[in-house]
C-alpha cells in the first residue's frame, strides 16, 4: 500500500518534495487540527527495515532531543544503546559522534543516530570512519532519500534546528526506508571503492 507521512498543518512542502513523494508512492497528509491525538501509525518493529540495535548519542546541544528520542524509540520496541552525553554540560561533538560511528563500523549497532546543535559537525566526524555513511537530515525528504539512494547507516539531526514532533517523524521514516538498489547500488559501490582506495593509501 501507499506510505503515508503525516505533517503539521503549517508545514511547508516544496514542489520538489511533492514530486518525490509521488515518485515513491508516498501520500502527504496534513493533520486536521492541533487537538488530534498523536497516535503512532508505525508498523511493529518486526516490519521495520532496521531491526538491530541502534546506537544514539548527542552533545549538549542535542541532549534534550536525544533524551526524547531514546524514550520514543524504546516505546516503539527498538533496542537502543545510549552512548551519551547524559546532561547539558558542555561536550565536544566529535567525541560522541565518533562513539556512535564506531559502533556502526564495528557492527555493534545496525544504525546510528547523532544529535548536535545543527547536525552538520557530527556528520563530518562520522564520515571519517571507513564504512560509515552519515547523512544530516533535518527534513523528511532528505531522510528518505539518504536511505533509499545513499544507503546511509548513520543519521544526524540538529537539536537546535528541528522540534520533537518532526524529529520523531524523521527518525521513523529513516528507519522504515530501505535501500533502493539498482542504479543506486552502482553509485554507492563507487563510494565504497573511493573509501577503500583512500583507506589503503592512508
C-alpha positions as CSV (number, residue, x, y, z in Angstrom):
1,X,0.0,0.0,0.0
2,X,0.9,3.6,-0.2
3,X,3.0,5.0,2.7
4,X,1.5,8.0,4.5
5,X,3.6,10.8,6.0
6,X,1.6,13.0,8.4
7,X,2.6,16.6,8.6
8,X,1.8,19.5,10.9
9,X,-0.8,21.9,9.4
10,X,1.7,24.7,8.7
11,X,4.4,22.5,7.3
12,X,5.9,23.9,4.0
13,X,6.2,21.3,1.3
14,X,8.2,22.3,-1.8
15,X,7.2,21.3,-5.3
16,X,10.3,19.1,-5.5
17,X,9.3,17.3,-2.3
18,X,5.8,16.8,-3.7
19,X,7.2,15.3,-6.9
20,X,9.5,13.0,-5.0
21,X,6.6,11.8,-2.8
22,X,4.5,11.0,-5.9
23,X,7.5,9.2,-7.4
24,X,7.9,7.0,-4.4
25,X,4.2,6.5,-3.9
26,X,4.1,8.5,-0.6
27,X,1.0,10.3,0.4
28,X,1.5,13.6,2.3
29,X,-1.3,14.1,4.8
30,X,-1.8,17.2,6.8
31,X,-3.2,16.7,10.3
32,X,-6.7,18.2,10.7
33,X,-6.1,20.1,13.9
34,X,-4.0,20.7,17.0
35,X,-6.2,18.6,19.3
36,X,-5.9,15.4,17.3
37,X,-4.4,12.6,19.4
38,X,-0.9,11.8,18.3
39,X,-1.4,8.1,17.8
40,X,1.5,6.3,16.2
41,X,0.8,4.6,12.9
42,X,4.2,3.0,12.8
43,X,4.4,-0.7,11.9
44,X,5.6,-3.1,14.6
45,X,9.4,-3.5,14.9
46,X,9.1,-6.8,13.1
47,X,8.2,-4.9,10.0
48,X,10.9,-2.3,10.3
49,X,13.8,-2.2,7.9
50,X,16.3,-1.5,10.7
51,X,15.8,-4.3,13.2
52,X,19.0,-4.5,15.2
53,X,20.5,-2.3,17.9
54,X,20.6,1.5,17.4
55,X,23.5,3.5,18.8
56,X,22.5,7.0,19.7
57,X,24.4,9.9,21.1
58,X,24.5,13.7,21.4
59,X,26.5,16.7,22.6
60,X,24.9,19.2,25.0
61,X,23.1,20.9,22.1
62,X,21.2,17.7,21.3
63,X,20.9,16.3,24.8
64,X,17.2,17.2,25.3
65,X,16.1,15.9,21.8
66,X,18.2,12.8,22.3
67,X,16.5,12.1,25.6
68,X,13.1,12.3,23.9
69,X,14.1,10.1,21.0
70,X,15.6,7.4,23.3
71,X,12.3,7.1,25.2
72,X,10.3,7.2,21.9
73,X,12.3,4.5,20.2
74,X,12.3,2.2,23.2
75,X,8.5,2.7,23.3
76,X,8.4,1.5,19.7
77,X,10.3,-1.6,20.6
78,X,13.7,-0.8,19.3
79,X,16.9,-1.8,21.1
80,X,18.7,1.5,21.9
81,X,22.3,2.0,23.1
82,X,22.7,5.5,24.5
83,X,26.4,6.4,24.4
84,X,26.0,9.9,25.9
85,X,26.1,12.6,26.7
86,X,24.0,12.5,29.9
87,X,23.5,16.1,30.8
88,X,23.5,19.6,29.4
89,X,27.1,20.1,30.5
90,X,29.3,21.1,27.5
91,X,30.6,18.2,25.5
92,X,32.6,18.2,22.2
93,X,30.6,16.8,19.4
94,X,33.5,14.9,17.8
95,X,33.8,12.7,20.9
96,X,30.2,11.5,20.9
97,X,29.9,11.3,17.1
98,X,33.0,9.1,17.0
99,X,31.5,6.7,19.6
100,X,28.3,6.2,17.6
101,X,30.0,5.9,14.2
102,X,32.5,3.4,15.6
103,X,29.6,1.2,17.0
104,X,28.2,1.1,13.4
105,X,31.5,0.5,11.9
106,X,32.2,-2.5,14.2
107,X,28.7,-3.8,13.6
108,X,27.8,-3.4,17.3
109,X,24.9,-1.4,16.0
110,X,22.8,-1.8,12.9
111,X,22.4,2.0,12.6
112,X,23.4,5.2,14.4
113,X,21.7,8.4,15.3
114,X,23.7,11.5,16.4
115,X,22.2,14.8,17.6
116,X,24.2,18.0,18.0
117,X,23.2,21.7,17.5
118,X,22.9,21.6,13.7
119,X,23.7,18.0,12.8
120,X,26.5,19.0,10.5
121,X,29.5,18.6,12.6
122,X,28.6,15.1,13.7
123,X,28.0,14.0,10.1
124,X,31.5,15.3,9.2
125,X,33.1,13.3,12.0
126,X,31.1,10.1,11.4
127,X,32.0,10.1,7.7
128,X,35.7,10.0,8.7
129,X,35.3,6.3,9.6
130,X,35.5,3.8,6.7
131,X,32.2,2.1,6.0
132,X,30.1,4.8,7.7
133,X,27.7,6.8,5.5
134,X,26.3,9.5,7.7
135,X,23.6,12.0,6.5
136,X,22.4,15.1,8.1
137,X,18.6,15.1,7.6
138,X,16.5,17.8,9.2
139,X,13.5,17.2,6.9
140,X,11.5,14.2,5.7
141,X,12.7,14.3,2.1
142,X,16.4,14.0,2.8
143,X,15.7,11.4,5.4
144,X,14.0,9.0,2.9
145,X,16.5,10.0,0.2
146,X,19.6,9.2,2.3
147,X,18.4,5.7,2.9
148,X,16.9,4.8,-0.5
149,X,19.6,6.4,-2.6
150,X,22.7,6.5,-0.4
151,X,22.2,3.6,2.0
152,X,23.0,5.8,4.9
153,X,23.7,3.9,8.1
154,X,24.1,7.0,10.4
155,X,21.5,9.8,10.8
156,X,22.5,13.1,12.2
157,X,20.0,15.7,13.5
158,X,20.1,19.3,14.6
159,X,18.7,19.6,18.1
160,X,18.5,23.4,17.7
161,X,17.1,23.2,14.2
162,X,14.0,20.9,14.5
163,X,11.4,20.2,17.1
164,X,10.5,16.9,18.8
165,X,7.5,16.1,16.6
166,X,9.4,16.5,13.4
167,X,12.4,14.6,14.8
168,X,10.3,11.6,15.6
169,X,8.8,11.5,12.1
170,X,12.3,11.9,10.5
171,X,13.7,9.1,12.6
172,X,10.9,6.7,11.9
173,X,10.8,7.4,8.2
174,X,14.6,6.9,8.1
175,X,14.3,3.6,9.9
176,X,11.4,2.4,7.7
177,X,13.1,3.3,4.3
178,X,15.0,0.5,2.6
179,X,17.9,0.9,0.2
180,X,16.6,1.1,-3.4
181,X,19.4,-0.9,-5.0
182,X,19.6,-0.8,-8.8
183,X,21.3,2.3,-10.1
184,X,21.7,3.5,-6.5
185,X,23.8,0.4,-5.7
186,X,26.1,1.2,-8.6
187,X,26.7,4.7,-7.2
188,X,27.1,3.5,-3.6
189,X,29.6,0.9,-4.8
190,X,31.6,3.7,-6.3
191,X,31.5,5.5,-2.9
192,X,32.8,2.3,-1.2
193,X,35.5,2.0,-3.8
194,X,36.8,5.5,-3.1
195,X,36.6,4.7,0.6
196,X,38.7,1.6,0.1
197,X,41.2,3.3,-2.1
198,X,42.0,6.0,0.5
199,X,42.0,3.6,3.3
200,X,44.8,1.7,1.6
201,X,46.7,4.8,0.7
202,X,46.4,6.1,4.3
